[in-house]
Each structure stands twice: as C-alpha cells, then as structure tokens.
C-alpha cells in the first residue's frame, strides 16, 4: 500500500530557560556522532522533558501497519546545535543531533548511531518518501522560526525518519512521519490494580494471535466476589491487569480499559471486536467446574486514539490446567515411506461463511505402511511430525482421528506454530461438526481417496479453518520412478510496495510432458538472469540466505528456508540491495530431473525483468 509522506514534522525547540517543560532535566558527558558512538549532550547543557507525537509505519509482509504514538522525550539547544531524543523507537532515550544553518534551517545528518541490541547496531536515517521502492537515504532538513521557536518539515517534504542496521543501509524499520514535539511531559495512564488481600491463581491461555501464531502461556487470575482480575492476558504486556464482572456464568470485561504504556511510552487500551469488527465489551463464558474461560470474540490492543496496535487474539481460551503439546508422531525406524501424487480441491470461505472451491492443486505426499498403521507426511507445513491413521480389519478404509497433532515448527525467536489435522462437516456460516478423517483404500491400485473435507489448523480443540489449509476431494496415488523430461516452469515476479524484496516464483509442474509423475527428491532448478546481453546462472550465497550451508547454483525442489527460498520455487526472495539486481533485463529458470537412471532438463522459461522494473517504478 502506498503511503505518500506529506506530513508536517514540528519540533518545538525548547531552550533551557523555557519554563513550561518538565523538570526532568538530564546532563551527559561530551561526545561526537560517529559510527558505533552515541551522541551525548556537551558538558553543562541541560535537556528538558517534552512530549513527542508521531505516526510510525511498520512494514508487514503484504501491507503497512500505521500506529499513532505518544512518548516523553528530551530536547536541548547548545548554540547552533539541537539535540532530540525519541527519533529511535528501539532506543527512545538516545539523542540525535541537528545543526541550525545560516539559511534558516536545521539539518539532521542521516546515519547517526543510537545503540545496539541483540540484532546488531541501530542508526537513525532519513529516507526519501516511504513509497519510494529503492528507499534512498537522505539528511532531513527543517525550517526554523526563531521567534516561534519551531522547527518544521514542509508539507511537500518527501522523506521520513527511520532505523537501519548500518549508516548506509536502505533496508529500514520503524519509519516515523508527522512528528510533533511539545513542551511538557504527559502523565501516566490510570490502570487497574489488584486490590489488597485478593488471592490469585495461575491459569493458562491458548489460542491464536493476529499473526496466526499459537498462544500457550500463563496468566494470573484473582476472584473478589463478583469482581475478576486478570493479569497477563496479553503477552506483550504481562504485568497489566484487567477488571471483569462475573454474573450468570459470564465474565464481562468492559472495553477501553487502559493497560498502561507499551514500550514505556505508548498508552494502550483493551478492546473487544465483534463479528462486525465493531468495538465491544468482551464476554468470557466461565465454567467454574471445568476451570475454563472462553471467548469467541477477537480481543485487541488499541492506542489512546483507537488505532490498532496490531496485537491481540482471534480467539481466547483460558484454563486452570495447562495444555501440554503432545510429542510429535514419527515414522518408525525401518519403515519406508513412498511418494504419492496428492490431488485435491483448495477451499476458501465466501462472504456468507460457506466453504467454496478456490481451485485445484497437486502436491507430493509421503505415505508409509507399518502393519495396520499408516503414516502421512504433508508438505504444506514444516511440522516435525507425521499424521497417523489406522487400516480397518477389512483393509478397505484408513481412519485418522480428529484433531490429531502432526507436529510443530519454530524458528529462532518466533513463537512456535502447532499443527493439528482434522476432518469436519461444513454447516455454513462458519458452523461445523468435527469428524475423524476416513479414506477409502484400494490396495490393488494403491489409491487412497475421500470426498470429505479436512483441515490443517492451529487449534487442539476446535476448527480454525481461517488459519490454515482446507482440502476436499482428496486423492493419493502411488508414484513410480521413470525417466522423464520435466515441463517448462512458469516464471513470474511480484513486488509489494512496503517491502524491499522482489518475490520471484518458479512454478514447477510435478507431471512431465508425457503425463508421468515426477519425484520431488529427483527434481531441482536453476535460476538465470540476463545482464548486458549476457546470460548468467544465479548464485545463492549462504551469506544472503540464512539456512544454506554453502553457496549453491542448483536448488533442490524440497529446499525450504524461511530466509527466502520456499519449497518448489514457489517464492524466492531477491533483496533490492542485491548487487546488480535492477540491471537485469530478463530472469528465467529451468528444471532438471534425474529419475529412472537418466537426466533431463526443461527449456529455460524467461520473464521480462526490465519491463517489470519499469512498470513498478523501480527504474526509470
């Protein structure tokens, strides 16, 4: 989503004698702004507490998340030098230095160091207009009115303030625009506190958050007659309390309760959202005997101006007993799993809440037989487990129990993703009945099939088909290895205006030109590009793609790393900072198949990169 930055950045320059500022003054030792070195106040210069209001833009995978924020900052003047904190969201107490010029402006140099965290060093930079896909760096200059003591970035200014991990890097985060600094600090929010003498207990929250990550963490709950106090409902603010009222088995938590300040400077409110996305109170159905509280409403955090801060639940389930994720089912030692062609219908949800066909798909699934046990490995999720079904005594059907845990996935600091496989009957308007998955089995033809609907989702107790994948009319046919020539891939590029990467897709058919099946572990592909009339093979370097052990040219079909190469070539991330990327005139790919003792390759499919860059204003 394009967002033109045409806001006004107003800094009320507060001299040490400006009495309406806070008394929270600070002193620091002298220093200069160099790489890896903080800006500090000269000896004897006193800063004053002020309030900064700003709009911050966070780039998501497919959109921009805008938040309206308020924080206490420090401002100081020392002759022609201006010092301001708050330009860095990661290090809000670090100063950035500007200089008043003879032209009546104040110039803030881009690339000022503000601190270092576990991800590395951070610098405040100026960037040209956030809609500029190349994100060119720039100093940010303000006009200065000495009588009004105001610094202003004009309405037509096309730059913003952001953070980067190096002074010259254009891959930025925490973009800020429309910044105003005013005299005086703002007072703390009025928050809920636990009354003295109320006994609390540990409860546990499960569910799914706004990013489809699984929730499984503790909360503290206390009952004081009909008053209910909950601490830690949001893991982002684990110390914040909420107050609810219990009546007739329902706990009502009133909307717009303040949870205090997120990241120490951003006041947040608790809000519920009903089925029409309208703000409402939250009602938790309470079962004292079972020790459960449950809400079907979305629960969110908002800022003081009712702008979403993009944290919350799609649903919430609170229990006295902690849910323990089972151990993943593994393929037994000595059991061989064979590749099967998996044909199915992809389903989506229409405006009335009914499942409708969205398309047809074909994948490869591994299936292994161990007596009456049948194991399935689906490629759609990076779970560390298998699904397990049971062969009927007459060997006519295979049954997988409802809501079977098929493993989890976790990468670095990201929350764990849990996966559950279930069958269900769709009743419309998002109502359903959970069922076991029952497949018909034709042992003679080696075909497993079912016309019923199944889903891979994140909940261990309910259907959550908004979250993951829904299949219908499923058919598994055993593959045989034969020599074959792979069909040419489909090559495309895509670009999202809020990202600094191009998404290259290489759609690789799993059926050869002669209609024979291709085994994915025998498939690979090579990406090519044309530059200055010369054709080159692309080298994927381990330094650019975390998860690669070595630099590679030929990519195995099943290689799947979250840093930018998705299984089957479905998505390959090309960073705009990649050397020479925007000078490519064409990009292409070919598929290689080594099956049946032979090696065959498809022709190269080419895509017009130059025209794509021009259409997306990446080059002129």
N, C-alpha and C positions, 0 to 999 in steps of 0.2 A: 504494500500500500504506500503510495507516495504521500509524503507529508512535506509541503514546502515550508521552510523555516523563514517566516516573515514576521517574527515576533519582536518585541522590544525587550532588550536587556537593560534594566535600570539599576544602577548601583548608587545608592545614596552615600556619598563619601563622608564618612564620619571622622572628623578631626578629634584629637584627644580632648579638646575642650567642649565638645558637643554634649551637653548635659543630659539629653533625653535618652542616651544609650544606657545599657545595663552597666552596673558597677563591676561586672565580672571581667576585670582587666587582666592582661597577661603580659609577661616580659619574656624575652628569649635572647640567646646569645647570637652574635653576628654569624652570618654565613652567606655564601653566594649560591645561585642556582646552577648546578652543573649536573651531568648525568650521574645518577646514584646519590645525589646530595640534596638534602631538603633545604627549601627556602625558610629562613627564620628571620625574626624581627631584629633590626640593629639594636645594639645595647642602648637601653633607656627609652626606646619607643614603646608606647603603650597602646594596645588594641582595645576596642570597645565591642561589647556584645550587641549583635544586631540579629534581625530575622531575615532569612532568605526564603523567598517563594520561587518555585521553579516548576517547569514541566520537564519530566525525564522520559526519554524514549528508550525502551528495551527492545532489541530486535529478536523476535521469536523465529521459529522455523518458517512460518508462512505469513507473518504479519508483524506489525509493530504494537507493542504494549505501551500505552501512554499513561503516566501517573502524574498527578498534581501533588506536589510535595512542599513541605514547610520545615525549615530547620534553623536552629540557632547557629550563627556564625560570628567570626571576629573580623573587624576591619580596622586598619591603621594607615595613617599617612606619615611619611617622613620626607618633607620637602616635595620633590617631584615623584617620589616612589609611593606606590599604593600597594597594600598587602591585604588580601582577602582569603578567608578560608571558605570551604563549602563547595568549591568547584569540583572536587573529587567526591564521588559517592562512596568509594571504598575507604578513603581516608579523609573524612569530613573536617578533621582538625588541622590538616596540612595547609600551609599558606601557598598562594600563587601570587607572583609579583608582577605589577604593571608599572608603566612609566608615563608620566604626563609629558606631552611633547609641545614644542613651540607652535604647532598647528592647531592647538586646542583639542587634542585628543589624548586618550590614554591607551597605550599599546601593551597588550599581554602577549609575551612570546609563547609560541607553541612549543610543547615538549618539555615542560617543567616537571621534575621528579616530585612525587608526593608520598612515596612509601613502597614497601614490599610485603607481600603476603605469600601464602604457600603456592600461588600460581606464578609468582615472579614479581618483577618491578612494575610499578604503575606510574604513568605520566599523564598530565593534563595536556591535551592538544586541542587546537582549533581545527574544525573540518568544514569544508565547503558543503552547504546545503545537504541534509540527510538524504535527499532524493538523488544526489549525485552518486552514481553507482561506483565510480572509482574512488570516492571519498578522498579528495585531495586535501592535504594538510595546509593550514594557513594560520598566521597570527590573528588574534581577534582584537580589533581596534574600536574604541568607544569615543564618542564626542564628549566633551567636558564643559559643563557650565559652572564657572567658579562662583557665581552669585547664588545659584540654587544648590550648589554642591551636589550635582547629579552627573553620573556617567551614563551615557545612553548609546546602545547599538541601534542604528536607524531601522525603520520598518522594512526597508528594502534589502537589509543585510542578508546575505545568503550563506551564513555559517553558523555553527553551533559549537558548544564546548563538550568534550568527551574524554574518555580514558583510553589509553593504549598501553601495551606492554613494552614499548620502546619509543623513544622520541620521534622516530621516523616511520613507525608502522601505521598503516592506514586501516588495519583491522581494529575497530574500536568498539567500546561498550559504554553503557551509562551516558548516553547522549543527553545533553541538557540544553533547553532553549527557554525563552521568555522568563528570564531570571530577574527578580527584583530584590534588592537588599534594603531593609528599612531599619530605622533606629528602634532599639528596644527588643528584648527577647520575649518570646511568648511563654505563657505559664503552662505548667504541667496539666495534663488531662485529668479529669475526675474519673477514677476507675473503681471497680468493685473490689472489696476486700473481704476476707473471710472473718466473720465475727469471732470474737474470743470465746473459747470453750467448745466450738463445734468440732466434733470428731470426724476425721476424714478416712477414706479407704482408697486403695489403689484399684482402678478399673483399667480397661484396655479398649483401644479404639482400632477398628478395622474398617476398610472401605477403599475408596479410590479417590485420588485428588484430581484437581483440574487438569493435570498433565498426564492422567491415566496411570500414574504410579500407585502401587499398592501401599496402603496405610496399615501399620501394625505397631503401635507404640502405646505407652502408658499415659493415663490421666489420673488426677486426684479429684475425688468427689466427696462432698460432705452434705449431710441432711440435717436441717434445723427445723423440725416440724414440717411445714409445707414448703419451706424455702430450701432450694437446692443450689449448691455452689460447685462449679466445675472449673478446675484449673488444668490448663494444658490441652484444651480442645484443639488448638492449632499448634502444630509442632514448631512453626516459625516463631511463636510467642509462648513458650512453655510455662512461663510464670504468671501469665494473665488469667484472671478469674472472670467467670460469667455467673450471673444470677438467674435462676429459674424458679417457677412456682408450680408445685405439684397439686393437681386436682383431678379426681376421677381417672387415675392411671395415666395422665398425660402431664409431662413437664413442659411448660411454656417458657421459652427464653425470649424476652422482649427484644425487638430489633433496636439497632442503633446504640447498643452498649459500647462504651469505649474500652478498648483493651490497652490503652496507653500508646507508647511511641515505638513503632517498629524501626529498627536500626537507630534508636535513640532520638530520632528527630521527626518521625512521620507518624502522626496520630492515626490510629486505625479504629474502625467501628465494626461491630459484629452485625451481620445482616443475613437474613434468610431470603431465598428466591423461590417463588412458587413455580408451578408449571407454565405460567405465562411470563416468567422471568421478572416478575414484579416483586419489590421488596416486601417482606412479610416477617412476622414472628416465626420462630422455629418451635415446632411441637415434637417432642420426643415421646414415643409410646413406651411406657415404663411397665415392666413386669418384675415385681419385687421377688416373686418366687423363683423365676429363672435367672434373675440378676442381669437383665438386659434393658437397654435403651436404644430406640431405633427411630431414625428419621428418613423419610423418602425425599425430603426437600434438599435442594442444594444449599450449602452453607458457605458463606463467603466473608472475606475481609474487604472492607472499603475504607477509603480515606475520609477525612472530615467533610470533603465536598461531594461525597457519594460517588467517587470514581473508584472503580475496582482496582485493587492492588494485585489481582490475579492469583490469590491464594485461597484455597478452600476445598470443599468436598463435593463430589457428585452425589454421594450418599454417605450416611454415617451410621455405624453400628457399634455400641458400647457395651462391654460385658465385664462381669466380675472375674470370670475365668479367662485367662489369656489363651487365644487361639495359637496352637503350635503347628507351624507348617510341617507337613509330613516329609519324610525322606523321599527323594525322587525315585521313581521306578527305573531300574536299569536293565539293560539287556543282559541276561545271564551269560556267564563265561561259557564259551563253546558253542553258543547259538549263533548261527549266521543269519543275518537279515538281508533280504533280497530287494532290489529296486522294483517298484511298481509304478505304472502310469496312474496318476490320480487326476481324474476328470470330475469337475463339479461346477455348480452354479454359485456365483457370488451374489449375496443378498444385501439389500440396503433397506432403510426404513423410510417410508413415504410420510407426507405431512399429517396423515391420519393415524400414524403409529403402526401401520401394517408393513410386514416384510414384503419386498418386491424384488424381482430378479434384476440385478445390475449388470450381469454379463456372464460369460463362460470363461473357465480357466483350466489350465493344465499344469501340474507340478509333478515332481517325483517324490514318492514316499517310500521309506524303508519299512519292510514288514518281515518279522521273524516268527517262526513257529517252534514251540517247545512243548511237545505233547499237546495238551488241551489249552495251553496258554499261547496267546497271540499278541505280539508286540508291534506297536506302530510308532514311527518317528516322523512327525510332521515338520516340514521345512519352514513353516510360516513364522515361527518364533524361535528364538535362540535359547529355549529351555534346556536344562541339563538332564531332563528325564524323558521317559517314554510313556505312551499310553499302553495299557494292558487290558486285553479282552479275553473272554473265555469261550472256547469252542463248545457247542452243545453236544450232548451224547450222540446224536444222530449225524453230527458234522455238517448240519445244514445252516447253522447261524453262528455268528460271533457277537457277544454282548460285552460292551464297555459300560461300567456303572456310571451313573450320573455324577457330575461334578468331581470327576477324578483328577487328582493333582498330577500334572505332567511335567513339573519342574519349574525352575525359576531362572532368572537372569539378573546379573548385576555387574555394572562396570564402574570401577573406581568409586567416586563419591556419590554416584547416582543412587536413588532409592532402589530397592530390589523390586523386580517385576515377578509376580507369581502368575502361573497359568493353570487353568482348570478347563477340562473338556467335558461337555455335557450335551445331551440331546434335549429337545424341547418341542412342545406343540404350540405354535403361534395362535393366539386367540384374538389378536388385533388390539389396537390402542395400547401397545406395549404390555399387554397382559399375556401370560404364558403358563404352561404347565411343564415342569421339569420331567424328563424321562431318561431311562437308560438309552444308549445307542445300540441298536440291533441291526447288524448287517446280514444279508443273505450271503452264503458262501457256496460257490461252485468249485469244488476241489478239482474236478476233471479239467475245467477250463482255467483254473487259477484266477478266478474273478471274485472280488468281494464288492458288494453293492448295497445301497439303501437309498430310497426316495425321501427319507425323512430328513429333518433339519438338525444340524449340530453346530456348536459354537465353541470357540476357544476364547475364554474371557478371564477376568482377574478376580472373580469372587468365588469363595469356597462354599457359599451358602445360597446365592441367588443367581439369576441370569443377568448378565451385564452386557447385552449384545450391542450397546452403544460403544463399548470399549474396544472390542477386538474384531474377530473374524467370524462370519456366519456362512455356513455351507449348506447346500441342498443338492439332492440327486447325485450322490457321491458314488463313484465307481473306481475301483482299483483293479488294474490288470497287470499281471506279472510281465516284466520286460525280459527280452533275450538280447544278449550281446551279439551284434552282427557288424560287419564292415559297412559303413555308410558315409555319404557326403553330407555335411550339415548344410542347412539352408542359410542364405544370407541373413544377417541380423538387421534389425531396424535401429537406426541411429538417430537420436534427437538431442537437442539441447534445450534447457529451460533455465530461466533466470528469475529470481524473486527480488524485487527492488529493495527489500530490507536486509538482504544477505550480501556477503562479499564472496560468494562462490557461484560458479555455474554448475548446474546439475546436468551431467552427461548420462544418457541412458542407452544401453546396448541391449535391446530385447532379443534374446537368443531362443529360437524355436527349439523345442525338445523333440520334434519329429522331423526326420530327414525328408529330402525331396521325394524319396520313394516310399514315404509314409512309414518307414521303420522307426522304432523308438531309439533315442539316443540316451546313453547312460551319463548322468551328470558328472560322475567321477572320471569320465574319459573326455570331458569337454573342457576347453579353455578358449581364451580370446585375446587378441592383441589390439591395442588402440593405436591409430596412426594420426598424424597431422601433417598438413602441407604448409610450408613456410618458404617464401621467396621462390616458389616454383619447385621446391624440393620436398620429397616425401620422407617422413621420419617415423620411426617407432617411438612411442612414448615410454619413458622410463618412470616407473612408480617408485619413488625413493622412500626408504624407511624413515628418513628424517621428516618427510611430509605426511606420511600415513602411519600413524601410531598403530602398532599391531603387526606390521611387517617386520620380519627378522632381517631381510636383506632387500636390496633394490631388485625389482623384477620388471620384466617386459611382458611376459606371457602370464595372464591371470587365470588361475583355476576357476571353473564355474562356481564351485562351492565356497570360494573365499568370501568371508563376510566379516568386515571390521567396521566398527561404528565410526571410525575416524574418516570414512569416506569411500568405501567400496562395499556395495551391498550385493549379496549373493545373486549370481546370474547376470551381473552387469546392469541390474535394474536401476541403480543410481551410482554414479561415480562423481565425487565432489572435486571440482577443479577450482582452486583458490585463485581469485583475481590477481593475487600477488605472485602467482607462478610465473617464473621468468619467461617472457615472450608469448604468453597465452593469447593476448589480444592482437598479436601479429599473425596468428594462424589464419589462413584463408579457408581451409577445409579441415574437417575432423572425420575420421572413419574407423571402422573396426572390421575384423574378420574372425571367423570361428574356426577352431581346429578340433577335430575328433579323432581320437586314437582308440578305435574299437575293432574287434574281430581280427586283430593282428595287423591292421592296416592304419595308415594315417591319411586323412583327407581334410581339406580346408575349403571354406566357402570363399566366394569372391569378396572383396572389400566393399562395404557399403559406405558411401561418402555423404557428409552433411555440409551444407554451405555455411561455414562459421562466420565468414566476413559479413554476409548479409544479415545473419542473426545478430552480430555485434552492432551493426548499424541500426537495425530495427529497434534494438533495446538501448540505443544511445550510449553504448559502451565505447564506441569510437565514432569519429566524425568523418 
